[in-house]
Amino acid sequence: MEKTRIFCIDALKAFAILAVITGHLPSYCYYGWNIEPNPSRLADFVGLFHMPLFMLLSGLVTNVQQFSLAKKMKLLIPFFVFGLLFTYTMGGGNVVYFITNEAKAGYWFLWVLPLYFLLLYVIRKLHLPFIDGAVIVQVLLMALHFYFRRTEVGTTLSTDHLWALWPFFSLGVFLKNKEWRHWQVNKLIPVFAILSLASLITLNRIGGGNEILLKLYTALVGFPLCLFFLSLFVWLEQQFKGKTSRVKSMLKRIGTLIGTNTLQIYVIHYFLIMPFNLKMFGNYMIENNLVALEYLISPLLSVMIAILCVYISKTLYAMRLGFVFGR
């Protein structure tokens, strides 16, 4: 049976994947990885919420009692196919490093998410109340992380991501049956906006303090930000429902195109931005104090890259290679 698509979810997924690309452009294209401090405030900002938002959305569309673990584990197919291909072609060819590194050449999301579904499956099999099970899993993941912190076992399992993002995935699962689309979002938006602003100010004041405290608080900042964007997109869908205009039609087409192909964009975009050298432009922005140009240029580039990724994936499907996406 074909799934009923919810446009605000597709639009949020589009927004999240564009934020991912926007966050990657400075290090991959503009300035490189070795510049300290990172001049891109935009990349720092989107990094606070883009992957937490993806995890929340992944939970939000998951039916705990009905999802198929076998289908969810197919996410490991693009993880290995594209991760190893990227490692061989652009990452130095060190397969052991790909497996044992925390970030998995950037493909860690496709490693961590199947593990979350496995944990969710265990909660279901043990007939635990979801909240109880989620709390137990969080405690276990934190213990696992702090025990194996900065060891090869820890980075191979990606425990840094596992413990930090499980709460967002769990929140999405929890909200699944809470009629979230009918919230009084006009009242919630300012609340989450104020909480987000207060959290960002506090995070800025913590600055270079205790590393563990900073990591924990950075993870917590994502909650009001994610709930703000969720409420905002629900409100926008409510406001524009039934209205017609060329702008709405264009945005809906782009949002649907990108939002329904986020997996394909995620796995392909690394191959496009890695050789996309804009270091001269990056140096120009730094030397002339024009780093703020990123706020205009990066979103436009991100949309172009995302759309190109979609059409590359369509070409692969036409060549009967769609299995590489695990679909």
Residue, then its C-alpha position, 0 to 999 in steps of 0.5 A: m500500500e502506498k504511503t500517504r505523504i505529509f507535505c510539511i514533513d517532506a518540506l521539513k526534510a527538504f529544509a534539513i537536507l539543504a541545511v546539511i549541504t549548507g553546513h558542509l560547503p564551508s569546510y569542503c568548498y570555501y575554506g578547507w578543514n584546517i582553518e581555525p576558528n571556523p569563519s562560518r557562523l552559518a555552518d555552526f548554526v545549522g550544525l546545531f539542528h540539521m541532524p537532530l531534525f532528521m532524527l526527529l523526522s525519522g521517528l515521527v514517521t515510524n510506527v513502532q508496532q508495524f515497521s519492518l526491521a528487515k526493510k529498515m536494515k536496508l539503509l546499510i546498503p547505501f551506507f556501504v555502497f556509497g561510503l566505500l565508493f567515496t572512500y576509494t575514490m576521494g577518501g584515500g582508500n583506507v577501508v579500515y579507517f572508514i569502518t573505525n572512524e566515528a564519522k564514517a566518511g560522512y555516512w554515519f547517519l546510515w549506520v546509526l539510524p539502522l541501529y536505532f531501529l534495531l533498538l526500537y525493535v528490541i523495545r517492541k519485542l520486550h513489550l516495554p512501554f516506549i518511554d521506559g524503553a527509550v530511557i533505558v536505551q539512553v542510559l545504556l548508550m551514554a554508558l557505552h559512550f563514556y566507557f569507550r570514549r575515544t577508543e577504536v571500539g567507540t568510534t567504530l560503533s559511532t557512540d558519540h552520535l548514538w547517545a547524542l541523537w537517540p533523544f531526538f529519534s525517541l521524541g519523534v516516535f513519541l510525537k507520532n501518536k500525539e496529533w502533532r499536526h493539530w497543535q495550536v502552533n501559533k501559540l507554540i512558535p513564539v514559545f519555542a523561538i524564545l527557548s531557542l534564543a535563550s539556549l543559543i545565548t547560553l551556549n555562546r556563554i559556555g563557549g570553551g568550557n568543560e568539553i563534556l558539558l559543552k557537548l551535552y548542552t549543544a545536544l540539548v539546544g537542538f530540542p527547542l530548535c527542532l520543535f520550533f521548525l516543526s511548529l513553523f512548518v505545520w503553521l505554514e502548511q495550515q496558512f497556505k492550505g487551499k490558497t493558490s499562487r505561482v510562488k506556492s506552486m513552485l515552492k511545493r514542487i521544489g520541496t516535494l522533489i527534494g524532500t522525497n529524495t533526501l536519502q539520494i541527496y545525502v549519499i550523492h552530495y559528497f561526490l559533488i562538493m568534494p571536488f567543488n573547489l571555491k577556495m579562492f572565493g572563500n579567501y576573498m570573503i575572509e580577506n574582505n570581511l564578507v563571510a556574510l555572503e554565505y547567507l545568500i550564496s550557500p542556500l542557492l548552491s545547496v538547492m542547485i546541488a540537491i536538485l542535481c543529486v536528484y537527477i543523478s539518482k533518477t539516472l541510476y534508477a533508469m539504469r536499474l541501479g536503484f538497489v544501491f539506495g536500499r529501496 
